[in-house]
Amino acid sequence: MGSFSIWHWLIVLVVVIAIFGTKKLRNVGSDLGAAVKGFKDGMKDGSSTEEPGKPPQQVTANKVNDPNTVDVDAKTKS
């Protein structure tokens, strides 16, 4: 009962085709192919939106004098 033979896989294929139909399986296959292509394009072009060697821009909030805010650049305690 270790591995399945080609006959087992053919029977599984026939059952899947009988349940879902060829049109739905074709749509699923094309959707899966488009998703894989989009993923590959995203991985290839993912870092091309930023200039190479330039770090992303840091977003800072408006400075508010809040006693709970910690200034990480502070050298001495005032």
mmCIF file of the N, C-alpha and C atoms, coordinates in Angstrom:
data_MODEL
# 
_entry.id   MODEL 
# 
loop_
_atom_site.group_PDB 
_atom_site.id 
_atom_site.type_symbol 
_atom_site.label_atom_id 
_atom_site.label_alt_id 
_atom_site.label_comp_id 
_atom_site.label_asym_id 
_atom_site.label_entity_id 
_atom_site.label_seq_id 
_atom_site.pdbx_PDB_ins_code 
_atom_site.Cartn_x 
_atom_site.Cartn_y 
_atom_site.Cartn_z 
_atom_site.occupancy 
_atom_site.B_iso_or_equiv 
_atom_site.pdbx_formal_charge 
_atom_site.auth_seq_id 
_atom_site.auth_comp_id 
_atom_site.auth_asym_id 
_atom_site.auth_atom_id 
_atom_site.pdbx_PDB_model_num 
ATOM 1   N N  . MET A 1 1  ? 0.823   -1.184 0.000   1.00 0.00 ? 1  MET A N  1 
ATOM 2   C CA . MET A 1 1  ? 0.000   0.000  0.000   1.00 0.00 ? 1  MET A CA 1 
ATOM 3   C C  . MET A 1 1  ? 0.869   1.250  0.000   1.00 0.00 ? 1  MET A C  1 
ATOM 4   N N  . GLY A 1 2  ? 2.146   1.123  -0.302  1.00 0.00 ? 2  GLY A N  1 
ATOM 5   C CA . GLY A 1 2  ? 3.075   2.243  -0.267  1.00 0.00 ? 2  GLY A CA 1 
ATOM 6   C C  . GLY A 1 2  ? 2.741   3.329  -1.266  1.00 0.00 ? 2  GLY A C  1 
ATOM 7   N N  . SER A 1 3  ? 3.075   3.117  -2.522  1.00 0.00 ? 3  SER A N  1 
ATOM 8   C CA . SER A 1 3  ? 2.845   4.161  -3.518  1.00 0.00 ? 3  SER A CA 1 
ATOM 9   C C  . SER A 1 3  ? 1.690   3.763  -4.438  1.00 0.00 ? 3  SER A C  1 
ATOM 10  N N  . PHE A 1 4  ? 1.123   4.782  -5.060  1.00 0.00 ? 4  PHE A N  1 
ATOM 11  C CA . PHE A 1 4  ? 0.020   4.530  -5.966  1.00 0.00 ? 4  PHE A CA 1 
ATOM 12  C C  . PHE A 1 4  ? 0.554   4.266  -7.363  1.00 0.00 ? 4  PHE A C  1 
ATOM 13  N N  . SER A 1 5  ? -0.100  3.361  -8.067  1.00 0.00 ? 5  SER A N  1 
ATOM 14  C CA . SER A 1 5  ? 0.299   3.085  -9.441  1.00 0.00 ? 5  SER A CA 1 
ATOM 15  C C  . SER A 1 5  ? -0.398  4.062  -10.381 1.00 0.00 ? 5  SER A C  1 
ATOM 16  N N  . ILE A 1 6  ? -0.073  3.985  -11.647 1.00 0.00 ? 6  ILE A N  1 
ATOM 17  C CA . ILE A 1 6  ? -0.668  4.870  -12.642 1.00 0.00 ? 6  ILE A CA 1 
ATOM 18  C C  . ILE A 1 6  ? -2.173  4.648  -12.723 1.00 0.00 ? 6  ILE A C  1 
ATOM 19  N N  . TRP A 1 7  ? -2.625  3.445  -12.466 1.00 0.00 ? 7  TRP A N  1 
ATOM 20  C CA . TRP A 1 7  ? -4.063  3.147  -12.533 1.00 0.00 ? 7  TRP A CA 1 
ATOM 21  C C  . TRP A 1 7  ? -4.823  3.861  -11.422 1.00 0.00 ? 7  TRP A C  1 
ATOM 22  N N  . HIS A 1 8  ? -4.229  3.943  -10.258 1.00 0.00 ? 8  HIS A N  1 
ATOM 23  C CA . HIS A 1 8  ? -4.877  4.673  -9.161  1.00 0.00 ? 8  HIS A CA 1 
ATOM 24  C C  . HIS A 1 8  ? -5.041  6.147  -9.520  1.00 0.00 ? 8  HIS A C  1 
ATOM 25  N N  . TRP A 1 9  ? -3.982  6.743  -10.093 1.00 0.00 ? 9  TRP A N  1 
ATOM 26  C CA . TRP A 1 9  ? -4.041  8.158  -10.453 1.00 0.00 ? 9  TRP A CA 1 
ATOM 27  C C  . TRP A 1 9  ? -5.029  8.411  -11.584 1.00 0.00 ? 9  TRP A C  1 
ATOM 28  N N  . LEU A 1 10 ? -5.148  7.471  -12.525 1.00 0.00 ? 10 LEU A N  1 
ATOM 29  C CA . LEU A 1 10 ? -6.129  7.618  -13.609 1.00 0.00 ? 10 LEU A CA 1 
ATOM 30  C C  . LEU A 1 10 ? -7.554  7.571  -13.071 1.00 0.00 ? 10 LEU A C  1 
ATOM 31  N N  . ILE A 1 11 ? -7.797  6.673  -12.116 1.00 0.00 ? 11 ILE A N  1 
ATOM 32  C CA . ILE A 1 11 ? -9.134  6.590  -11.522 1.00 0.00 ? 11 ILE A CA 1 
ATOM 33  C C  . ILE A 1 11 ? -9.444  7.886  -10.765 1.00 0.00 ? 11 ILE A C  1 
ATOM 34  N N  . VAL A 1 12 ? -8.486  8.430  -10.022 1.00 0.00 ? 12 VAL A N  1 
ATOM 35  C CA . VAL A 1 12 ? -8.686  9.697  -9.314  1.00 0.00 ? 12 VAL A CA 1 
ATOM 36  C C  . VAL A 1 12 ? -8.970  10.816 -10.315 1.00 0.00 ? 12 VAL A C  1 
ATOM 37  N N  . LEU A 1 13 ? -8.248  10.845 -11.423 1.00 0.00 ? 13 LEU A N  1 
ATOM 38  C CA . LEU A 1 13 ? -8.458  11.860 -12.451 1.00 0.00 ? 13 LEU A CA 1 
ATOM 39  C C  . LEU A 1 13 ? -9.856  11.757 -13.054 1.00 0.00 ? 13 LEU A C  1 
ATOM 40  N N  . VAL A 1 14 ? -10.318 10.560 -13.327 1.00 0.00 ? 14 VAL A N  1 
ATOM 41  C CA . VAL A 1 14 ? -11.663 10.376 -13.884 1.00 0.00 ? 14 VAL A CA 1 
ATOM 42  C C  . VAL A 1 14 ? -12.728 10.836 -12.888 1.00 0.00 ? 14 VAL A C  1 
ATOM 43  N N  . VAL A 1 15 ? -12.545 10.534 -11.615 1.00 0.00 ? 15 VAL A N  1 
ATOM 44  C CA . VAL A 1 15 ? -13.516 10.932 -10.596 1.00 0.00 ? 15 VAL A CA 1 
ATOM 45  C C  . VAL A 1 15 ? -13.542 12.461 -10.462 1.00 0.00 ? 15 VAL A C  1 
ATOM 46  N N  . VAL A 1 16 ? -12.373 13.100 -10.475 1.00 0.00 ? 16 VAL A N  1 
ATOM 47  C CA . VAL A 1 16 ? -12.318 14.555 -10.365 1.00 0.00 ? 16 VAL A CA 1 
ATOM 48  C C  . VAL A 1 16 ? -12.987 15.196 -11.564 1.00 0.00 ? 16 VAL A C  1 
ATOM 49  N N  . ILE A 1 17 ? -12.740 14.687 -12.756 1.00 0.00 ? 17 ILE A N  1 
ATOM 50  C CA . ILE A 1 17 ? -13.377 15.229 -13.959 1.00 0.00 ? 17 ILE A CA 1 
ATOM 51  C C  . ILE A 1 17 ? -14.884 15.019 -13.907 1.00 0.00 ? 17 ILE A C  1 
ATOM 52  N N  . ALA A 1 18 ? -15.325 13.882 -13.400 1.00 0.00 ? 18 ALA A N  1 
ATOM 53  C CA . ALA A 1 18 ? -16.756 13.616 -13.305 1.00 0.00 ? 18 ALA A CA 1 
ATOM 54  C C  . ALA A 1 18 ? -17.428 14.552 -12.301 1.00 0.00 ? 18 ALA A C  1 
ATOM 55  N N  . ILE A 1 19 ? -16.737 14.890 -11.229 1.00 0.00 ? 19 ILE A N  1 
ATOM 56  C CA . ILE A 1 19 ? -17.331 15.743 -10.201 1.00 0.00 ? 19 ILE A CA 1 
ATOM 57  C C  . ILE A 1 19 ? -17.347 17.201 -10.644 1.00 0.00 ? 19 ILE A C  1 
ATOM 58  N N  . PHE A 1 20 ? -16.199 17.708 -11.097 1.00 0.00 ? 20 PHE A N  1 
ATOM 59  C CA . PHE A 1 20 ? -16.080 19.133 -11.391 1.00 0.00 ? 20 PHE A CA 1 
ATOM 60  C C  . PHE A 1 20 ? -16.362 19.500 -12.834 1.00 0.00 ? 20 PHE A C  1 
ATOM 61  N N  . GLY A 1 21 ? -16.117 18.613 -13.760 1.00 0.00 ? 21 GLY A N  1 
ATOM 62  C CA . GLY A 1 21 ? -16.293 18.931 -15.174 1.00 0.00 ? 21 GLY A CA 1 
ATOM 63  C C  . GLY A 1 21 ? -15.047 19.581 -15.749 1.00 0.00 ? 21 GLY A C  1 
ATOM 64  N N  . THR A 1 22 ? -14.884 19.470 -17.052 1.00 0.00 ? 22 THR A N  1 
ATOM 65  C CA . THR A 1 22 ? -13.664 19.959 -17.683 1.00 0.00 ? 22 THR A CA 1 
ATOM 66  C C  . THR A 1 22 ? -13.617 21.482 -17.736 1.00 0.00 ? 22 THR A C  1 
ATOM 67  N N  . LYS A 1 23 ? -14.765 22.140 -17.890 1.00 0.00 ? 23 LYS A N  1 
ATOM 68  C CA . LYS A 1 23 ? -14.763 23.604 -17.990 1.00 0.00 ? 23 LYS A CA 1 
ATOM 69  C C  . LYS A 1 23 ? -14.307 24.234 -16.680 1.00 0.00 ? 23 LYS A C  1 
ATOM 70  N N  . LYS A 1 24 ? -14.806 23.742 -15.560 1.00 0.00 ? 24 LYS A N  1 
ATOM 71  C CA . LYS A 1 24 ? -14.417 24.299 -14.266 1.00 0.00 ? 24 LYS A CA 1 
ATOM 72  C C  . LYS A 1 24 ? -12.947 24.009 -13.982 1.00 0.00 ? 24 LYS A C  1 
ATOM 73  N N  . LEU A 1 25 ? -12.463 22.825 -14.342 1.00 0.00 ? 25 LEU A N  1 
ATOM 74  C CA . LEU A 1 25 ? -11.055 22.509 -14.143 1.00 0.00 ? 25 LEU A CA 1 
ATOM 75  C C  . LEU A 1 25 ? -10.172 23.394 -15.022 1.00 0.00 ? 25 LEU A C  1 
ATOM 76  N N  . ARG A 1 26 ? -10.610 23.719 -16.223 1.00 0.00 ? 26 ARG A N  1 
ATOM 77  C CA . ARG A 1 26 ? -9.856  24.605 -17.099 1.00 0.00 ? 26 ARG A CA 1 
ATOM 78  C C  . ARG A 1 26 ? -9.783  26.010 -16.499 1.00 0.00 ? 26 ARG A C  1 
ATOM 79  N N  . ASN A 1 27 ? -10.902 26.474 -15.943 1.00 0.00 ? 27 ASN A N  1 
ATOM 80  C CA . ASN A 1 27 ? -10.908 27.797 -15.303 1.00 0.00 ? 27 ASN A CA 1 
ATOM 81  C C  . ASN A 1 27 ? -9.997  27.831 -14.081 1.00 0.00 ? 27 ASN A C  1 
ATOM 82  N N  . VAL A 1 28 ? -10.021 26.773 -13.298 1.00 0.00 ? 28 VAL A N  1 
ATOM 83  C CA . VAL A 1 28 ? -9.164  26.704 -12.113 1.00 0.00 ? 28 VAL A CA 1 
ATOM 84  C C  . VAL A 1 28 ? -7.697  26.696 -12.537 1.00 0.00 ? 28 VAL A C  1 
ATOM 85  N N  . GLY A 1 29 ? -7.395  25.963 -13.596 1.00 0.00 ? 29 GLY A N  1 
ATOM 86  C CA . GLY A 1 29 ? -6.018  25.913 -14.083 1.00 0.00 ? 29 GLY A CA 1 
ATOM 87  C C  . GLY A 1 29 ? -5.537  27.252 -14.595 1.00 0.00 ? 29 GLY A C  1 
ATOM 88  N N  . SER A 1 30 ? -6.375  27.964 -15.326 1.00 0.00 ? 30 SER A N  1 
ATOM 89  C CA . SER A 1 30 ? -5.963  29.273 -15.845 1.00 0.00 ? 30 SER A CA 1 
ATOM 90  C C  . SER A 1 30 ? -5.847  30.294 -14.717 1.00 0.00 ? 30 SER A C  1 
ATOM 91  N N  . ASP A 1 31 ? -6.730  30.227 -13.714 1.00 0.00 ? 31 ASP A N  1 
ATOM 92  C CA . ASP A 1 31 ? -6.627  31.120 -12.559 1.00 0.00 ? 31 ASP A CA 1 
ATOM 93  C C  . ASP A 1 31 ? -5.347  30.858 -11.768 1.00 0.00 ? 31 ASP A C  1 
ATOM 94  N N  . LEU A 1 32 ? -5.014  29.589 -11.614 1.00 0.00 ? 32 LEU A N  1 
ATOM 95  C CA . LEU A 1 32 ? -3.801  29.231 -10.890 1.00 0.00 ? 32 LEU A CA 1 
ATOM 96  C C  . LEU A 1 32 ? -2.567  29.698 -11.662 1.00 0.00 ? 32 LEU A C  1 
ATOM 97  N N  . GLY A 1 33 ? -2.582  29.541 -12.982 1.00 0.00 ? 33 GLY A N  1 
ATOM 98  C CA . GLY A 1 33 ? -1.466  30.008 -13.801 1.00 0.00 ? 33 GLY A CA 1 
ATOM 99  C C  . GLY A 1 33 ? -1.299  31.512 -13.725 1.00 0.00 ? 33 GLY A C  1 
ATOM 100 N N  . ALA A 1 34 ? -2.408  32.250 -13.758 1.00 0.00 ? 34 ALA A N  1 
ATOM 101 C CA . ALA A 1 34 ? -2.345  33.711 -13.656 1.00 0.00 ? 34 ALA A CA 1 
ATOM 102 C C  . ALA A 1 34 ? -1.835  34.139 -12.283 1.00 0.00 ? 34 ALA A C  1 
ATOM 103 N N  . ALA A 1 35 ? -2.219  33.415 -11.249 1.00 0.00 ? 35 ALA A N  1 
ATOM 104 C CA . ALA A 1 35 ? -1.748  33.746 -9.901  1.00 0.00 ? 35 ALA A CA 1 
ATOM 105 C C  . ALA A 1 35 ? -0.246  33.511 -9.775  1.00 0.00 ? 35 ALA A C  1 
ATOM 106 N N  . VAL A 1 36 ? 0.242   32.412 -10.324 1.00 0.00 ? 36 VAL A N  1 
ATOM 107 C CA . VAL A 1 36 ? 1.678   32.119 -10.272 1.00 0.00 ? 36 VAL A CA 1 
ATOM 108 C C  . VAL A 1 36 ? 2.451   33.160 -11.074 1.00 0.00 ? 36 VAL A C  1 
ATOM 109 N N  . LYS A 1 37 ? 1.942   33.535 -12.237 1.00 0.00 ? 37 LYS A N  1 
ATOM 110 C CA . LYS A 1 37 ? 2.606   34.549 -13.063 1.00 0.00 ? 37 LYS A CA 1 
ATOM 111 C C  . LYS A 1 37 ? 2.633   35.893 -12.335 1.00 0.00 ? 37 LYS A C  1 
ATOM 112 N N  . GLY A 1 38 ? 1.525   36.272 -11.719 1.00 0.00 ? 38 GLY A N  1 
ATOM 113 C CA . GLY A 1 38 ? 1.477   37.515 -10.956 1.00 0.00 ? 38 GLY A CA 1 
ATOM 114 C C  . GLY A 1 38 ? 2.437   37.502 -9.785  1.00 0.00 ? 38 GLY A C  1 
ATOM 115 N N  . PHE A 1 39 ? 2.556   36.359 -9.126  1.00 0.00 ? 39 PHE A N  1 
ATOM 116 C CA . PHE A 1 39 ? 3.482   36.240 -7.998  1.00 0.00 ? 39 PHE A CA 1 
ATOM 117 C C  . PHE A 1 39 ? 4.921   36.393 -8.464  1.00 0.00 ? 39 PHE A C  1 
ATOM 118 N N  . LYS A 1 40 ? 5.257   35.750 -9.574  1.00 0.00 ? 40 LYS A N  1 
ATOM 119 C CA . LYS A 1 40 ? 6.619   35.859 -10.103 1.00 0.00 ? 40 LYS A CA 1 
ATOM 120 C C  . LYS A 1 40 ? 6.923   37.284 -10.526 1.00 0.00 ? 40 LYS A C  1 
ATOM 121 N N  . ASP A 1 41 ? 5.980   37.951 -11.185 1.00 0.00 ? 41 ASP A N  1 
ATOM 122 C CA . ASP A 1 41 ? 6.173   39.342 -11.580 1.00 0.00 ? 41 ASP A CA 1 
ATOM 123 C C  . ASP A 1 41 ? 6.324   40.237 -10.360 1.00 0.00 ? 41 ASP A C  1 
ATOM 124 N N  . GLY A 1 42 ? 5.549   39.979 -9.333  1.00 0.00 ? 42 GLY A N  1 
ATOM 125 C CA . GLY A 1 42 ? 5.643   40.760 -8.103  1.00 0.00 ? 42 GLY A CA 1 
ATOM 126 C C  . GLY A 1 42 ? 6.975   40.572 -7.414  1.00 0.00 ? 42 GLY A C  1 
ATOM 127 N N  . MET A 1 43 ? 7.497   39.361 -7.415  1.00 0.00 ? 43 MET A N  1 
ATOM 128 C CA . MET A 1 43 ? 8.792   39.106 -6.801  1.00 0.00 ? 43 MET A CA 1 
ATOM 129 C C  . MET A 1 43 ? 9.908   39.755 -7.611  1.00 0.00 ? 43 MET A C  1 
ATOM 130 N N  . LYS A 1 44 ? 9.770   39.750 -8.928  1.00 0.00 ? 44 LYS A N  1 
ATOM 131 C CA . LYS A 1 44 ? 10.794  40.325 -9.793  1.00 0.00 ? 44 LYS A CA 1 
ATOM 132 C C  . LYS A 1 44 ? 10.771  41.848 -9.724  1.00 0.00 ? 44 LYS A C  1 
ATOM 133 N N  . ASP A 1 45 ? 9.581   42.453 -9.723  1.00 0.00 ? 45 ASP A N  1 
ATOM 134 C CA . ASP A 1 45 ? 9.426   43.896 -9.752  1.00 0.00 ? 45 ASP A CA 1 
ATOM 135 C C  . ASP A 1 45 ? 9.195   44.499 -8.375  1.00 0.00 ? 45 ASP A C  1 
ATOM 136 N N  . GLY A 1 46 ? 9.257   43.733 -7.338  1.00 0.00 ? 46 GLY A N  1 
ATOM 137 C CA . GLY A 1 46 ? 8.933   44.219 -6.003  1.00 0.00 ? 46 GLY A CA 1 
ATOM 138 C C  . GLY A 1 46 ? 9.813   45.338 -5.528  1.00 0.00 ? 46 GLY A C  1 
ATOM 139 N N  . SER A 1 47 ? 11.082  45.301 -5.834  1.00 0.00 ? 47 SER A N  1 
ATOM 140 C CA . SER A 1 47 ? 11.978  46.341 -5.343  1.00 0.00 ? 47 SER A CA 1 
ATOM 141 C C  . SER A 1 47 ? 12.292  47.375 -6.411  1.00 0.00 ? 47 SER A C  1 
ATOM 142 N N  . SER A 1 48 ? 11.698  47.299 -7.576  1.00 0.00 ? 48 SER A N  1 
ATOM 143 C CA . SER A 1 48 ? 12.028  48.234 -8.645  1.00 0.00 ? 48 SER A CA 1 
ATOM 144 C C  . SER A 1 48 ? 11.320  49.578 -8.478  1.00 0.00 ? 48 SER A C  1 
ATOM 145 N N  . THR A 1 49 ? 10.364  49.694 -7.554  1.00 0.00 ? 49 THR A N  1 
ATOM 146 C CA . THR A 1 49 ? 9.671   50.961 -7.358  1.00 0.00 ? 49 THR A CA 1 
ATOM 147 C C  . THR A 1 49 ? 10.541  51.955 -6.610  1.00 0.00 ? 49 THR A C  1 
ATOM 148 N N  . GLU A 1 50 ? 11.531  51.471 -5.863  1.00 0.00 ? 50 GLU A N  1 
ATOM 149 C CA . GLU A 1 50 ? 12.435  52.335 -5.125  1.00 0.00 ? 50 GLU A CA 1 
ATOM 150 C C  . GLU A 1 50 ? 13.757  52.415 -5.881  1.00 0.00 ? 50 GLU A C  1 
ATOM 151 N N  . GLU A 1 51 ? 14.447  53.529 -5.726  1.00 0.00 ? 51 GLU A N  1 
ATOM 152 C CA . GLU A 1 51 ? 15.746  53.671 -6.349  1.00 0.00 ? 51 GLU A CA 1 
ATOM 153 C C  . GLU A 1 51 ? 16.737  52.789 -5.609  1.00 0.00 ? 51 GLU A C  1 
ATOM 154 N N  . PRO A 1 52 ? 17.601  52.079 -6.331  1.00 0.00 ? 52 PRO A N  1 
ATOM 155 C CA . PRO A 1 52 ? 18.561  51.217 -5.644  1.00 0.00 ? 52 PRO A CA 1 
ATOM 156 C C  . PRO A 1 52 ? 19.574  52.052 -4.864  1.00 0.00 ? 52 PRO A C  1 
ATOM 157 N N  . GLY A 1 53 ? 19.903  51.594 -3.685  1.00 0.00 ? 53 GLY A N  1 
ATOM 158 C CA . GLY A 1 53 ? 20.858  52.290 -2.847  1.00 0.00 ? 53 GLY A CA 1 
ATOM 159 C C  . GLY A 1 53 ? 20.246  53.380 -1.993  1.00 0.00 ? 53 GLY A C  1 
ATOM 160 N N  . LYS A 1 54 ? 19.007  53.748 -2.246  1.00 0.00 ? 54 LYS A N  1 
ATOM 161 C CA . LYS A 1 54 ? 18.354  54.802 -1.480  1.00 0.00 ? 54 LYS A CA 1 
ATOM 162 C C  . LYS A 1 54 ? 17.387  54.153 -0.488  1.00 0.00 ? 54 LYS A C  1 
ATOM 163 N N  . PRO A 1 55 ? 17.550  54.423 0.818   1.00 0.00 ? 55 PRO A N  1 
ATOM 164 C CA . PRO A 1 55 ? 16.647  53.806 1.788   1.00 0.00 ? 55 PRO A CA 1 
ATOM 165 C C  . PRO A 1 55 ? 15.246  54.395 1.667   1.00 0.00 ? 55 PRO A C  1 
ATOM 166 N N  . PRO A 1 56 ? 14.241  53.657 2.086   1.00 0.00 ? 56 PRO A N  1 
ATOM 167 C CA . PRO A 1 56 ? 12.879  54.184 2.035   1.00 0.00 ? 56 PRO A CA 1 
ATOM 168 C C  . PRO A 1 56 ? 12.739  55.408 2.937   1.00 0.00 ? 56 PRO A C  1 
ATOM 169 N N  . GLN A 1 57 ? 11.862  56.294 2.555   1.00 0.00 ? 57 GLN A N  1 
ATOM 170 C CA . GLN A 1 57 ? 11.669  57.535 3.288   1.00 0.00 ? 57 GLN A CA 1 
ATOM 171 C C  . GLN A 1 57 ? 11.003  57.252 4.627   1.00 0.00 ? 57 GLN A C  1 
ATOM 172 N N  . GLN A 1 58 ? 11.523  57.877 5.674   1.00 0.00 ? 58 GLN A N  1 
ATOM 173 C CA . GLN A 1 58 ? 10.974  57.682 7.007   1.00 0.00 ? 58 GLN A CA 1 
ATOM 174 C C  . GLN A 1 58 ? 9.785   58.602 7.200   1.00 0.00 ? 58 GLN A C  1 
ATOM 175 N N  . VAL A 1 59 ? 8.719   58.062 7.728   1.00 0.00 ? 59 VAL A N  1 
ATOM 176 C CA . VAL A 1 59 ? 7.518   58.842 7.991   1.00 0.00 ? 59 VAL A CA 1 
ATOM 177 C C  . VAL A 1 59 ? 7.559   59.285 9.441   1.00 0.00 ? 59 VAL A C  1 
ATOM 178 N N  . THR A 1 60 ? 7.445   60.579 9.654   1.00 0.00 ? 60 THR A N  1 
ATOM 179 C CA . THR A 1 60 ? 7.446   61.094 11.022  1.00 0.00 ? 60 THR A CA 1 
ATOM 180 C C  . THR A 1 60 ? 6.128   61.804 11.288  1.00 0.00 ? 60 THR A C  1 
ATOM 181 N N  . ALA A 1 61 ? 5.678   61.703 12.510  1.00 0.00 ? 61 ALA A N  1 
ATOM 182 C CA . ALA A 1 61 ? 4.439   62.365 12.908  1.00 0.00 ? 61 ALA A CA 1 
ATOM 183 C C  . ALA A 1 61 ? 4.764   63.780 13.364  1.00 0.00 ? 61 ALA A C  1 
ATOM 184 N N  . ASN A 1 62 ? 3.761   64.594 13.486  1.00 0.00 ? 62 ASN A N  1 
ATOM 185 C CA . ASN A 1 62 ? 3.948   65.947 14.013  1.00 0.00 ? 62 ASN A CA 1 
ATOM 186 C C  . ASN A 1 62 ? 4.442   65.844 15.447  1.00 0.00 ? 62 ASN A C  1 
ATOM 187 N N  . LYS A 1 63 ? 5.424   66.691 15.775  1.00 0.00 ? 63 LYS A N  1 
ATOM 188 C CA . LYS A 1 63 ? 5.977   66.642 17.130  1.00 0.00 ? 63 LYS A CA 1 
ATOM 189 C C  . LYS A 1 63 ? 4.999   67.275 18.102  1.00 0.00 ? 63 LYS A C  1 
ATOM 190 N N  . VAL A 1 64 ? 4.652   66.521 19.101  1.00 0.00 ? 64 VAL A N  1 
ATOM 191 C CA . VAL A 1 64 ? 3.745   66.978 20.145  1.00 0.00 ? 64 VAL A CA 1 
ATOM 192 C C  . VAL A 1 64 ? 4.476   66.823 21.468  1.00 0.00 ? 64 VAL A C  1 
ATOM 193 N N  . ASN A 1 65 ? 4.417   67.812 22.312  1.00 0.00 ? 65 ASN A N  1 
ATOM 194 C CA . ASN A 1 65 ? 5.078   67.743 23.610  1.00 0.00 ? 65 ASN A CA 1 
ATOM 195 C C  . ASN A 1 65 ? 4.257   66.885 24.559  1.00 0.00 ? 65 ASN A C  1 
ATOM 196 N N  . ASP A 1 66 ? 4.420   65.612 24.415  1.00 0.00 ? 66 ASP A N  1 
ATOM 197 C CA . ASP A 1 66 ? 3.722   64.634 25.242  1.00 0.00 ? 66 ASP A CA 1 
ATOM 198 C C  . ASP A 1 66 ? 4.727   64.086 26.251  1.00 0.00 ? 66 ASP A C  1 
ATOM 199 N N  . PRO A 1 67 ? 4.406   64.066 27.547  1.00 0.00 ? 67 PRO A N  1 
ATOM 200 C CA . PRO A 1 67 ? 5.382   63.583 28.534  1.00 0.00 ? 67 PRO A CA 1 
ATOM 201 C C  . PRO A 1 67 ? 5.690   62.092 28.372  1.00 0.00 ? 67 PRO A C  1 
ATOM 202 N N  . ASN A 1 68 ? 4.853   61.358 27.666  1.00 0.00 ? 68 ASN A N  1 
ATOM 203 C CA . ASN A 1 68 ? 5.092   59.930 27.474  1.00 0.00 ? 68 ASN A CA 1 
ATOM 204 C C  . ASN A 1 68 ? 5.933   59.633 26.240  1.00 0.00 ? 68 ASN A C  1 
ATOM 205 N N  . THR A 1 69 ? 6.259   60.659 25.449  1.00 0.00 ? 69 THR A N  1 
ATOM 206 C CA . THR A 1 69 ? 7.044   60.458 24.230  1.00 0.00 ? 69 THR A CA 1 
ATOM 207 C C  . THR A 1 69 ? 8.511   60.372 24.590  1.00 0.00 ? 69 THR A C  1 
ATOM 208 N N  . VAL A 1 70 ? 9.218   59.389 24.014  1.00 0.00 ? 70 VAL A N  1 
ATOM 209 C CA . VAL A 1 70 ? 10.627  59.201 24.266  1.00 0.00 ? 70 VAL A CA 1 
ATOM 210 C C  . VAL A 1 70 ? 11.400  59.633 23.033  1.00 0.00 ? 70 VAL A C  1 
ATOM 211 N N  . ASP A 1 71 ? 12.372  60.514 23.206  1.00 0.00 ? 71 ASP A N  1 
ATOM 212 C CA . ASP A 1 71 ? 13.227  60.961 22.116  1.00 0.00 ? 71 ASP A CA 1 
ATOM 213 C C  . ASP A 1 71 ? 14.429  60.039 22.070  1.00 0.00 ? 71 ASP A C  1 
ATOM 214 N N  . VAL A 1 72 ? 14.548  59.264 20.999  1.00 0.00 ? 72 VAL A N  1 
ATOM 215 C CA . VAL A 1 72 ? 15.623  58.287 20.931  1.00 0.00 ? 72 VAL A CA 1 
ATOM 216 C C  . VAL A 1 72 ? 16.973  58.946 20.639  1.00 0.00 ? 72 VAL A C  1 
ATOM 217 N N  . ASP A 1 73 ? 16.982  60.205 20.196  1.00 0.00 ? 73 ASP A N  1 
ATOM 218 C CA . ASP A 1 73 ? 18.229  60.896 19.922  1.00 0.00 ? 73 ASP A CA 1 
ATOM 219 C C  . ASP A 1 73 ? 18.734  61.681 21.131  1.00 0.00 ? 73 ASP A C  1 
ATOM 220 N N  . ALA A 1 74 ? 18.040  61.642 22.238  1.00 0.00 ? 74 ALA A N  1 
ATOM 221 C CA . ALA A 1 74 ? 18.436  62.406 23.430  1.00 0.00 ? 74 ALA A CA 1 
ATOM 222 C C  . ALA A 1 74 ? 19.708  61.823 24.011  1.00 0.00 ? 74 ALA A C  1 
ATOM 223 N N  . LYS A 1 75 ? 20.647  62.701 24.335  1.00 0.00 ? 75 LYS A N  1 
ATOM 224 C CA . LYS A 1 75 ? 21.929  62.249 24.894  1.00 0.00 ? 75 LYS A CA 1 
ATOM 225 C C  . LYS A 1 75 ? 21.951  62.385 26.410  1.00 0.00 ? 75 LYS A C  1 
ATOM 226 N N  . THR A 1 76 ? 21.304  63.421 26.926  1.00 0.00 ? 76 THR A N  1 
ATOM 227 C CA . THR A 1 76 ? 21.290  63.614 28.372  1.00 0.00 ? 76 THR A CA 1 
ATOM 228 C C  . THR A 1 76 ? 19.856  63.719 28.846  1.00 0.00 ? 76 THR A C  1 
ATOM 229 N N  . LYS A 1 77 ? 19.644  63.377 30.099  1.00 0.00 ? 77 LYS A N  1 
ATOM 230 C CA . LYS A 1 77 ? 18.314  63.455 30.669  1.00 0.00 ? 77 LYS A CA 1 
ATOM 231 C C  . LYS A 1 77 ? 18.092  64.879 31.175  1.00 0.00 ? 77 LYS A C  1 
ATOM 232 N N  . SER A 1 78 ? 17.009  65.507 30.783  1.00 0.00 ? 78 SER A N  1 
ATOM 233 C CA . SER A 1 78 ? 16.764  66.874 31.219  1.00 0.00 ? 78 SER A CA 1 
ATOM 234 C C  . SER A 1 78 ? 15.636  66.965 32.202  1.00 0.00 ? 78 SER A C  1 
# 
